[in-house]
Amino acid sequence: MTQQPKKLLDQVRDAIRLKHYDYSTEKTDVYWAKRFVLYHNKRHPLEMGEKEIGEFLTYLTAEENVAALTQNQTLSALLFLYREVLRKDLDLPLELVWAKRPKHLPTVLAKEEVRQVIAQLTGVHRLIVQLLGGSGLRLLECMRLRVKDLDFGQRQILV
């Protein structure tokens, strides 16, 4: 009895898990691979290349008005699909319409303002804010911390 080859999206999941990427990365990459295939009428990505990727990314920008970060995330997901799953190199750069990046500067609190905010917090919320500010952890990394991830002797947090 011959075994059926794995479906494309299952291959993407396997490749991401093999590299120990975060589950949110897995969900995002699978989502964009699926959208890409559906946009091109369920053609297999091996039948397509840079032209179709460019068309899809341009569509997202022009028709769905996605942000530049979303467009970059989609491109990364498709590059992963081609390079890591399908083992096919792509010739870049792509000819496409790039989303416009916002031209505003981020608002940053002064050190004294940060101290005032932390002073208003108590308990777990205070600890989380102090960890985020003092360690550079991302919010999700901080929320997933466990006691065994802390090494007080070495003054380290294992992420």
HELIX and SHEET records of a PDB file:
HELIX    1   1 LEU A    8  LEU A   18  1                                  11    
HELIX    2   2 TYR A   23  TYR A   39  1                                  17    
HELIX    3   3 PRO A   45  GLU A   47  5                                   3    
HELIX    4   4 GLU A   50  ALA A   62  1                                  13    
HELIX    5   5 ALA A   68  PHE A   80  1                                  13    
HELIX    6   6 LEU A   81  VAL A   85  3                                   5    
HELIX    7   7 LYS A  111  ALA A  119  1                                   9    
HELIX    8   8 GLY A  123  SER A  135  1                                  13    
HELIX    9   9 LEU A  139  MET A  143  1                                   5    
HELIX   10  10 VAL A  147  ASP A  149  5                                   3    
SHEET    1   A 2 LEU A 150  ASP A 151  0                                        
SHEET    2   A 2 GLN A 156  ILE A 157 -1                                        
END                                                                             
